[in-house]
Amino acid sequence: MANSSGGVYGRPRKPNGDDGDGATPPEGSRDGGRTSGRASVSGGRSGSSRGSYRSGSSRPGEGRGSGAGGSARPPAGGGGGTYGQPKRKVQPRWGRIALVLGGLGLVLALLIGGGVWLYGVNLNSKLQKTDPFSSIVGDRPLKTVDGAMNILLVGSDSRDPDTDMSQASSWRADTIVIVHVSADHQHAYLVSIPRDLYVYIPKTPGAQYGDTYAKINASFAWGGLPMAVQTVENYSGVRIDHVVSIDFGGLKEVVDALGGVDMKVDRTIKSIHKPFRTFEKGNRHFNGAEALDYVRQRKQFPDGDFARMRHQQALLKAMLDKATSAGVMANPGKLNAFLQTLTKAVTVDKDFALTDMVLQFRSMSSDKLTFLTSPNLGSAMRDGESVVVSDKTKALALYDAMAKDKLDAYVKANATSSPSAS
């Protein structure tokens, strides 16, 4: 649309013969000094003012049609954009991009976190649980150090997967270990208690036997996990926080789920159990059945049951090495198979959460494990049977250090060797 200044949209027409670039402002005398309100301004900022403070306006509030100080629009030409405005370089809006990416990352994290949480809930729901603490009578040891944890690990000689670990049975505890985890969760100490250790066994409600001295593994046979927990607490003075029990069949399946383990055989022996395997001295890879068979042997060794405890410790070390290796932790399929098998193989206390334990101790390799044996004076005869006699003075020092989370100092003062798994 043309107006009195002669240009389309208020642009000044070029004079005849003028081949300039359109940058020369029109002379006000052409129409008697009047302007169209869209006068070109030489040397001014590009842009226009339309009754508000915009880029190109010299002062806020200068409106349209105010003469030379009114709305200004530079003439076309000179590389300008629409209406003659210079083209502005488009800058990426990094703040908005970061905000969008951050939002997507948060949504993804929530989805992954939710999936992991659901997976953990599913695993924990498959655990066979019991309450080994509710039937304990009398005072229990006090918990003295926050963050430190004591887990009673019981391996039974049961081959029946349906055995009720909370009740008396014909099965005895083949392995009894107190696992002490330091308050900073950077180290674990596994104290093996000889299954023939001669101790006082208190009587729990409903138990037929108890309130007498006997081999410590009888406590499990007489009253299941509740009596085993009370007997160990009574003997050690250490409060047990969690309980994990596994039988022979479960141990075999867990080792197989890991793809087998590597251990060192310290001397050539022939198994006394079918199919009468021969274990040659040296490093060896074991599947589940072989590992179970080997760690049960004791009569072929001069130190009998103490050799079996060493081999059991070596198996625990080898299993932890394999479970925390990149071949398992970095392989979702293998990790899931291991965890699924573990949930079916163990019985735990009602407050035990498998996923919490895995997350807390996923970086704990076997070099952060220290294996110990409850101090004893060796074998002796009591009531017509061979038992292991406790070294009460040294045992008191060990368990006092455990209760106070001072096992690091105890170990330095009482050097011991760890079992070899390689």
N, C-alpha and C positions, 0 to 999 in steps of 0.2 A: 504494500500500500504506500503510495507517494504522499508527501506532505509539502508544506511551503518551502522546506529547505531543499527539495528536489530529489533527495535520495530515497531509495527503497529502505524501509525500516529506519528512516531518519539518517541514512548515510548521505553525505554531501556528494553531489555529482562532480565529476572531474570537468574542469574547464576544457573547451575545445583546444585540441593541439597539445594538451597536457599528457605526457606519457610517463608521468611520475608513478610512484608506487603506492600512492594513496595515503601517504603518511603526513602530507601537508594539511594542517587544520584549515577549515573554511574561514573566510573573512566574515566578520559579523556585519559589515556594511552592506552585504548583498541583500538582506531583507530588512534593512532599517535597524540593525542591531539586535533583532529578535533571534532567538534560538529555538530549536524544536524541543528542547528539554533532553535531547540525546546528543548534545554537542560533543565533538571529538576534543580531547584534551591532550595537547602536545606535552610530552615530558612527564605526564602524570602516571600514577599507577594504573595498571590494567584492571578492568572490572567495572562494576556499576553500583550506584547507590539508589535504592528504591525505598526510601523512607525508613531505612534501618541501617545499622552500622555493619556494612559489608566491606569485603576487600575492594580497595580502589576508592572508597569514600574518604575524604580528608577529615571529616568530623562526624560523629554519630548524630543522626537526626536530620541530615540534609536530604531533602525529599526531591521528588521528581518535579521538573518544571521550575527550578529555582535559578535559572540562568546559568551563568558560567560555573557557579558552584554546585550545580545540580548533578543529576545522574549522568555519568560519563561512560562512554563505550568507545574503545579505540577503533579506528577505521580498519577495514579489511586490508589484507596484504601483509607482507613482511613475515610470512610463515605463521600468521595467527590462526586461531581455531574459529569456531562458529562465532558470528558477529564480530570477528576480528580479534577475539581474545587469544592470547598466547596459549599453546597447548601445555598442560601441566603433566609432568611425569608421574605415572601411577606408582605409588609406593606400596609394597606388600604390607598388609596389616598383621604384623607378626604377633601382636598381642592377642588378636582374635584367633589367629591360627593356633597359637599356644593354648588358648583356652579350649578350643575345640578338641585338640589332640589330648589335652589333659583330661577332658571329660570322657573321651573314648577310652583312655587308659584306665580311668577309674571304673568305668562300666565293665571293661574286660577283667580288671582285678577282682571286682565283686563277683563276676561270673565264675572265675577260676577259684576264688576263695570259697564261694558257695559250693562249688563242685567238690573241692577238697574236704569241706566240712561234712557234706553228705556222705562222702566216701568214708570218712573217719567214723561217722555215726553208724554206718553199715558194718564196718569192721568190729567196732566195740559191741554191737548188738549180737554178734556171732560168738563172742567169748562166753565160755561156761563160767559162771560166777558163783561164789559162795561167800558166807560171812564167817570167817574163822575167828573173829574177835568177840562176837556177841556172847558166847558161852564161857568166856574166860572169867573165872572167879578170883576175887582178891585184887590187890593193887597191882597195876602194871608199871613198868619203869617209865619215868618221865622223859619227855622229849626235851632235850637241853639245847639243841642248836637248830635254829630255823634254816630251812633250805637243804640241810643234809637229809639223806634218805637211806633207810635200811630195808632191804627186800629179802625175804626168806625164800630161797629157791629149793624146792623139794622135788627130787626125781624118784619116782616109785618104781618098783619092779613089776608093776601091774601090766598085764597085756590085754586087759579088758577096758575098752574105751568108754564103757558105761559105768565104771566104778565111781561111786559117790565119795569124793575126796573129803567130805566133811564128816564122814561116819567111819566107825571101826570097820576093819576088813581083814582079809587074810594077807594083804599086801603090806610090805614094809618099805621104809624109805631107804633107797639104795644110795641116794646122794642128798646131803644137807649142806647148803651153802648160805652164808649171810653175805649179801652184796651190799656194801656200804658205798654210797655215792656222796662225794664231798659237797659241801654247801655251794661251791662255785660250779658244780657239775662238770668239772674238768678232769676228774680222776675217779676211778672206781676200784675198790678193794674187795676181793672175793676170798672170804675166809671159809675154808672147808672144815666141817666138823666130822671127825671119824664116825661112821655109822655105829661102831661098837663102843663109843665113848660111854663110860659108866657114870650115869648122872641120876639125880632125883627126878622122878616123873610125877607131877601133881595129878590129882584126879579131877576131871572135868565133869559137869553134870551129865548124867546119863551113861557115863562110861562104866564098864564092868570092872576095869582094872585101873590102877594108878595109886598114888600116894606110897610109892616105893622106889627103890633103886633098881635100875635096869639099863640095858643098852638104849641109847637115845633113839634109835630107830624104832623101838617098840612103841614109842609114843604115837607115832603115825598109825600103826596097826591097831592100837587100843582105842584111839579117839579121833582119828583123822587129822585134818589140818588144825582144828582148834586146840587139840592136846599137843600137837607138835609145836605150835606157836607158843603156847604157855610154857612148855618145857624149855624151849630155847631161850625165851625171855627170862625165865627163872634162873637158868644156868649162867647166862651172859650178863644179865643186868642191862641189856640193850633193848630199847623199844622197837618193835617191828612195825613198819609203816604199811608194807604191802606183802602179799604172798603170791608166788607163782609156782604151780605144780605141773609137772609133765611126766608122762609115763613112757615106757620103752617104745611103744608103737608110735607115739607122737614124736619122739626124738628122731626116729628113723625117717619119718615123713618130712620133718623140717630140714634135715640134712639133704635129703633128695631134692627138696624144693630149691635149695641153694645150688644145686648142681654138684653136690659132693664137697668134701673139704680135704685139705692137705695137712698131714701130720707126720711127725718123725717117730718111727718105731725104734725104741732104744735097745731091744735085743730080739733075736729071732725066737718066736714061740709058736706053738700049735694050740689052737683054741680047743677048749674042753666041751664046746657046744657044737651041735650039728650046724653046718656040714663039715666041721673040723678044719677050718681054714688055717693056713700057715701064714704068719705075718713075718716077712723077712726084715731084718734090721736095715734101717735107712729110711729115706723119705718115701712117702707113699700117698697116693690119692685114694680116698675112701668114699664109697657110696654110703647110703644110710644104714643098710644092714651090716656092712663091714665095720663101720665106725662103732655101732652099738655093740657088736660082738667084741671088738678089741677092748673097749673101755670097761667091759665086764670082767676081763681076765684078771686074776690075782694069785692063783695058786702056783703059777709058773715063775713068780718073782720072789726073791729072798725076803723083801719087805711086805709081801702080801697086799693087804688092803691099802697100805700107804702108796704103793705103786698104782693101784687102781685110782686113787684120788688124784694122783699126778696126771694120769691119762685123761680123767674126766675134766680136769682143769685145762689140759691141752686141747681137748675137743671144744670146750666153751670158747677158748681163745681163737681156735681155727674158725668156728662158726661166726664169731663177731667179725673177724677179718673178712670173711666171705660176704657177710651181710652188708658191711659198710664199704665194700669194694666198688669201683666204678662199674664193673660188670653187672652188678645188681642194682645199685642206687641210680645209675644212669639208664637203666633198662626198665621202662614201665611194666612190661610184661613179666619179667623175672621178679621185680619188686612186688608186684601184686600177687604173684603165685606164692612167694615166700610169706607175705603177710596173711594171705587167706589160709595157708596151711598152718601158720602159727596160731591163728585164732581157734582152729579146730583141735589143736594139739595140747593146749594148756588150760588149766583151771586157775582162776585168779580171784582175788578178793573183790567185793562189790564196788569199791571205789577206784579200782585199777582201770586206767584208760590206755589202751595199746598205742593209739595215735599220739597221745601226749608224750609217752615214753620214746617213741620213735623220733619225734621232732626234737626232744630235749637232748637225746644222745646220738643223733645221726652222725655227728662229727667225732664221736669218741672211738678212736681206733684202739687196737689191742696194745699199742705201746703206752696207753694210758691206764692199763689194767695192772694191778698188782695182786698176785696170788699168794695166799697165806694158808697155813694150816693151824687149827686151834692147838695151842701148846699142850703137850701131853708127855707122859713118862713112858710111853710104849705099852706093850701088852702085859697082862697079868691075869691071874685066876681069881675070880670072884664068884662065890656061890656055885662052884663047880663048872663054870664056863669061862672061856677066854674073852677078856674085855680089854679096852684101852683105858688107861688111867690118866686122868687130867693132871696137868702141872698147874695147880691152883694159883700159885704166885704169878707165873708168867701169863696165865690165861687172864687173870684179873687185870694185869697191865695192858694187855691187848684190848680187852673189851672196854676198859675205862677210856682208852685212847679213841676207840670207835664211838663211844657215847658222846665224847667231847669233840669229835671231828678233828682229832689230832693224829690220825694214823700216818700221816706223812712223816712226822717226827719219830713215831714209833718204828717205822720201817727203816729210817736212817740209823736208828740206834740198834736195830736188830736186823742186819742185812739178810736177805733171803733171795733165792733164785726163782725165776718164773719158768713155767713149763715151756717147752719148745713145740711149736706147731709147724715147723718147717725144717 
